[in-house]
């Protein structure tokens, strides 16, 4: 893992889902279902925690760059290249 690498993704979040789930990529956008409600940052925190667990990185390496109050967010993962992150996410989606 190179420290200076980072992956950036556009993510579409569906809150209040039955369970946390990576739906997959559609038109270049990563779709995620999160069980947390979209209140008081709960869904944002759940997105960061869920992606960090799926990618095997610490939560401090995953951040929301844009879209804190939107369903569409720009997420940055530090320490992974985009291709590494894509590979990991594709193995967990479905």
C-alpha positions as CSV (number, residue, x, y, z in Angstrom):
1,X,0.0,0.0,0.0
2,X,1.6,3.3,-1.1
3,X,0.8,6.1,1.4
4,X,0.6,8.8,-1.3
5,X,-1.9,6.9,-3.5
6,X,-5.6,7.7,-3.2
7,X,-8.7,6.5,-5.0
8,X,-11.7,8.8,-5.6
9,X,-15.2,7.5,-6.3
10,X,-18.6,8.9,-6.9
11,X,-21.0,7.0,-4.6
12,X,-24.8,6.9,-4.6
13,X,-26.0,6.1,-1.1
14,X,-29.5,4.6,-0.3
15,X,-30.1,5.1,3.4
16,X,-32.6,3.2,5.6
17,X,-31.9,-0.1,3.8
18,X,-32.5,-3.5,5.4
19,X,-28.7,-4.1,5.5
20,X,-25.5,-2.6,4.4
21,X,-24.6,-3.7,0.9
22,X,-22.4,-2.9,-2.0
23,X,-24.8,-2.9,-5.0
24,X,-22.1,-2.4,-7.6
25,X,-21.1,0.1,-10.2
26,X,-23.6,1.6,-12.6
27,X,-22.5,4.2,-15.1
28,X,-19.3,4.7,-13.2
29,X,-21.1,5.4,-9.9
30,X,-20.7,3.0,-6.9
31,X,-24.1,2.2,-5.4
32,X,-24.3,1.4,-1.7
33,X,-27.2,0.6,0.6
34,X,-26.8,1.6,4.2
35,X,-29.1,0.7,7.1
36,X,-28.5,3.9,9.0
37,X,-30.9,6.8,8.6
38,X,-29.8,10.0,7.0
39,X,-30.0,12.1,10.2
40,X,-27.2,13.7,12.2
41,X,-24.5,12.2,10.0
42,X,-25.4,8.6,10.9
43,X,-25.5,7.5,7.3
44,X,-22.2,9.3,6.5
45,X,-20.5,7.5,9.4
46,X,-22.0,4.2,8.3
47,X,-20.7,4.7,4.8
48,X,-17.2,5.4,6.0
49,X,-17.2,2.4,8.4
50,X,-18.7,0.1,5.8
51,X,-16.3,1.1,3.0
52,X,-13.3,0.8,5.3
53,X,-14.3,-2.7,6.3
54,X,-14.9,-3.8,2.7
55,X,-11.6,-2.4,1.6
56,X,-9.6,-3.6,4.6
57,X,-8.4,-0.1,5.5
58,X,-8.8,2.0,8.7
59,X,-11.7,4.4,8.9
60,X,-9.2,7.3,9.0
61,X,-8.3,6.5,5.4
62,X,-11.8,6.9,4.1
63,X,-13.3,10.4,3.9
64,X,-16.3,12.1,2.3
65,X,-14.9,14.9,0.1
66,X,-18.2,16.3,-1.2
67,X,-21.9,15.6,-0.6
68,X,-22.2,15.4,3.2
69,X,-25.9,16.2,2.9
70,X,-26.6,14.5,-0.5
71,X,-27.2,10.9,-1.6
72,X,-24.4,11.4,-4.1
73,X,-21.0,11.7,-2.5
74,X,-17.4,11.9,-3.5
75,X,-15.4,9.5,-1.4
76,X,-11.6,9.4,-1.1
77,X,-9.7,6.3,0.0
78,X,-6.1,7.1,0.9
79,X,-3.4,4.4,0.6
80,X,-5.1,2.5,-2.3
81,X,-4.9,3.2,-6.0
82,X,-8.2,3.4,-7.9
83,X,-7.6,0.0,-9.6
84,X,-6.8,-1.7,-6.2
85,X,-10.0,-0.2,-4.7
86,X,-12.1,-1.2,-7.7
87,X,-10.8,-4.8,-7.5
88,X,-11.7,-5.0,-3.8
89,X,-15.1,-3.4,-4.2
90,X,-16.0,-5.6,-7.2
91,X,-15.3,-8.8,-5.2
92,X,-17.7,-7.7,-2.4
93,X,-20.5,-6.3,-4.6
94,X,-23.6,-8.1,-5.6
